[in-house]
């Protein structure tokens, strides 16, 4: 992959601050991004499937779940 200009400078600077090679940093960043993207797409798919089955929460149900989460 080829980057130019300001992005290349930012990448070089960030890698140097971490004591890493720019290519290594790019590999790690892309790996993390793609894993997170796959996780997000899967979560959306599960949500869509739940909606198709008629499984959804009301506004009040969402509020109750948030309250339980915040109180733990």
Buried (B, 14 or more C-beta within 10 A) or exposed (E): EEEEEEEEEEBBEEBEEEEBEBEEBBEEEEEEEEEEEEEEEEEEEEEEEEEEEEEEEEEEEEEEEEEEEEEE
